[in-house]
Amino acid sequence: MNGLIVVNKEEGKTSRDIVNSLNHIFNTKKIGHTGTLDPIASGVLVCVIGKYTKLVNLLTSDAKEYIAEIKLGIKTDTLDITGNVISTNTFNITKSDILKVFDTFPKTYLQTVPLYSSVHVQGKRLYEYARDNTPVNLPKREVSIYNLELISFNKDIITFKTKVSKGTYIRSLIEDLCSKLNTVGTMNNLIRTKQGNFSITNSYTLEDIKNGNYKLLNIKEFLDYPVIELPDTLINKVLNGNTLTNIFNITNKVIFTYKQRDIAIYEVNNQDLKPYIMF
């Protein structure tokens, strides 16, 4: 079985929990996901099955869209509401203050990775340093914030929508936004509404999937590359991963099929076509 399914992850479950459930439902261990969601978060978790697990890195690179809540006045060690409060601060913020910060926030900047994350530093995951109470220099990563849109502001809760690049931590974004608002805050809730072209409106809960109410997507339905059915004269060359002359006038990537089976994705390289992913 090969396919892609967009899961609407419920709050309280890890991304690994979702994959484990899918392992049982589809009776296969060959399932992966393309972008971790924290247990507090819900929404779009793109999962791939069978040979499509080879597409994980390709799909992970997509931009992501979220609806997030900030609870003002407190900061926690995990940067979300599930953590221990480590500082508090008063605030006197207006809607105009928030809109000004959103409008002037940098589109690209170096973001500090949260201590409670799975990023490796010197052979250990950051959350292991946190668990052992061991000091560590937190790495910074360049991220892009494509938009910030205020949805509502009520007392101590700011709700906003944002579209960000791969690798952006919304918890860290919230910390940085609150810093510019001259206060502290923590992530109160998070919903991933989109990853690339995959939307929460076309996702399925685990209950839906258990009841058979879902659709597995074929590669041709979610990758916007031309599809070429290989002739008999080329199939063995592609199966062996040989370079091809670009007789098809491909400009980026192409999906090769043979007798309706997915064979490979090739990409343009120095005017030729070379293997990118082999199925």
KAVEN-V948015 format. One record per residue. N is the residue number from 1. RES is the residue in one small letter. NEAR is the number of other C-alpha atoms within 8 Angstrom. Layout:
N;RES;NEAR
N;RES;NEAR
This chain:
1;m;4
2;n;9
3;g;12
4;l;13
5;i;13
6;v;13
7;v;13
8;n;13
9;k;14
10;e;9
11;e;8
12;g;7
13;k;10
14;t;9
15;s;13
16;r;6
17;d;8
18;i;11
19;v;12
20;n;8
21;s;9
22;l;10
23;n;12
24;h;8
25;i;8
26;f;6
27;n;7
28;t;7
29;k;5
30;k;9
31;i;13
32;g;10
33;h;12
34;t;12
35;g;7
36;t;7
37;l;9
38;d;7
39;p;10
40;i;10
41;a;14
42;s;13
43;g;12
44;v;17
45;l;14
46;v;13
47;c;13
48;v;16
49;i;13
50;g;10
51;k;8
52;y;12
53;t;11
54;k;8
55;l;9
56;v;12
57;n;8
58;l;7
59;l;9
60;t;9
61;s;8
62;d;10
63;a;10
64;k;13
65;e;12
66;y;12
67;i;12
68;a;14
69;e;12
70;i;14
71;k;12
72;l;13
73;g;12
74;i;13
75;k;13
76;t;13
77;d;10
78;t;11
79;l;13
80;d;12
81;i;10
82;t;6
83;g;9
84;n;7
85;v;9
86;i;8
87;s;8
88;t;9
89;n;8
90;t;6
91;f;8
92;n;4
93;i;7
94;t;6
95;k;7
96;s;6
97;d;9
98;i;11
99;l;9
100;k;8
101;v;11
102;f;11
103;d;7
104;t;6
105;f;7
106;p;6
107;k;8
108;t;8
109;y;9
110;l;8
111;q;11
112;t;9
113;v;12
114;p;11
115;l;10
116;y;9
117;s;9
118;s;7
119;v;7
120;h;8
121;v;7
122;q;4
123;g;5
124;k;8
125;r;11
126;l;13
127;y;10
128;e;8
129;y;13
130;a;11
131;r;7
132;d;6
133;n;6
134;t;7
135;p;6
136;v;5
137;n;4
138;l;8
139;p;6
140;k;8
141;r;10
142;e;8
143;v;13
144;s;10
145;i;12
146;y;9
147;n;9
148;l;11
149;e;8
150;l;12
151;i;8
152;s;7
153;f;10
154;n;6
155;k;4
156;d;9
157;i;10
158;i;13
159;t;12
160;f;12
161;k;13
162;t;13
163;k;12
164;v;13
165;s;13
166;k;10
167;g;6
168;t;10
169;y;8
170;i;8
171;r;11
172;s;12
173;l;10
174;i;12
175;e;12
176;d;8
177;l;11
178;c;12
179;s;9
180;k;8
181;l;10
182;n;7
183;t;12
184;v;14
185;g;13
186;t;16
187;m;15
188;n;10
189;n;10
190;l;12
191;i;11
192;r;14
193;t;12
194;k;12
195;q;13
196;g;9
197;n;6
198;f;10
199;s;11
200;i;12
201;t;4
202;n;7
203;s;11
204;y;13
205;t;10
206;l;11
207;e;7
208;d;10
209;i;11
210;k;8
211;n;6
212;g;6
213;n;8
214;y;8
215;k;5
216;l;7
217;l;9
218;n;9
219;i;8
220;k;9
221;e;7
222;f;8
223;l;6
224;d;6
225;y;8
226;p;7
227;v;9
228;i;8
229;e;9
230;l;10
231;p;7
232;d;6
233;t;6
234;l;8
235;i;10
236;n;8
237;k;9
238;v;12
239;l;10
240;n;6
241;g;9
242;n;9
243;t;10
244;l;7
245;t;7
246;n;10
247;i;5
248;f;4
249;n;5
250;i;9
251;t;5
252;n;6
253;k;11
254;v;12
255;i;14
256;f;13
257;t;13
258;y;11
259;k;5
260;q;6
261;r;6
262;d;9
263;i;12
264;a;14
265;i;12
266;y;13
267;e;11
268;v;13
269;n;7
270;n;4
271;q;7
272;d;10
273;l;12
274;k;12
275;p;13
276;y;8
277;i;9
278;m;9
279;f;8
